[in-house]
């Protein structure tokens, strides 16, 4: 027992507005067996199943004498399991974990250079927002253990996030978790790394030491648990010091896919107010973009907090794209479509990229070195970016897979000049 003077614990949420969640209250007793009471609107249909699940969890942790009351608001089994395990571990010292099955749909890995236009933030202790988030098709879903969770709820939120990683269908979205600020966030890794998380966001990152500590912990857990596969990192820069160390952070480890900027905390650190025009953050955002590009990773912009103004969001996305960002965060599913549409390459960008890639392919086929379009020479970084634009346009359905065949039928070959390398 953790504290013989405190034999009662609670976890979860209840109330008229609570949906798909439950509230568990547990008292460890010395005798009288298990006394379980369930208050649920679906008790007639699922009461026996809920009771059976609670008994199974208590038995798993070796608890034979206890009083447990569950107030249920339509919680799925993985949520009930998280809440009951949380109250047990508030009272009992144990390393055992009651792990739900990792469903087949969640066993995928992600690539370092995959597109990350959008990442949807979801509070880690509010399971009803997680359940169907994947149907909105964000590029990434962030289960947030940091700012979106009250300090006294962080312990129990970890079990919800762990179980969600194992049981919720993310529909192919990159499965992300924002841990707490280092050093507290290191303990979050113990519970989420074994559940096939794809990417971990490191908040308020101010130097490479944060990244190194996170990676050391990840590797230790992977070795202990026999885990293979990549776990990517996205440090978030949220302070003046972080901005000045952006390149140091961006190059701190090979598994960093991107660096993001968090403007709410950054402007607070400056002692100024965040504005829609963004003049107060122009320097910081430019630093993050340049650091990311110099390191060969993705720069990711901050969230846009006004979920009702889609036109303002559109202008914000276009400004972000013009600065060089590859994506941004969102706090509501309705923002996803606007972000995707406006970060996507436009017709002019696609046409230019097609010509560059086509010229490069022709030069490669002829064994030539330097490629030019008109009077402009094309070097490797330009080709790489053009290839990325073409691939993105194809994946978004804005360009046919047979685009080059179609293009060569329409564009006279003499307009594409290929020069041999001298």
Buried (B, 14 or more C-beta within 10 A) or exposed (E): EEEEEEBEBBBBBBEEEBBBBBBBBBBBBEEEEBEBEBEBEBEEEBEEEBBEBBBEBBEBBEBEBBBBBBBBBBBBBBBBBBBBBBBBBBBBEEEEBBEBEBEEEBEEEBEBEBBBBBBBBBBBBBBBBBBEBBEBBBBBBBBBBBBBBEEEBBBBBBBBBBBBBBBBBBBEBBBBBBBBBBEEBBBBBBBBBBBBBBBBBBBBBBBBEBBEBBBEBBEBBBEEEEBEEEBBBBBBBBBBEBBBBBBBBBBBBEBBBBBBBBBEBBBBBBEEEBEEEBEBBEEBBBBBBBBBBEBEBBBBBBBBEEBEEBEEBBBBBEBBBEBBBBBBBBBBBEBBEBBBEBBBBEEEBBBBBBBBBBBBBBBEEEEBEEBBBEEEEBEEEBBBEBBBBBBBBBEBEEBEEEBBEEBEEEEEEEEBBBEEEE
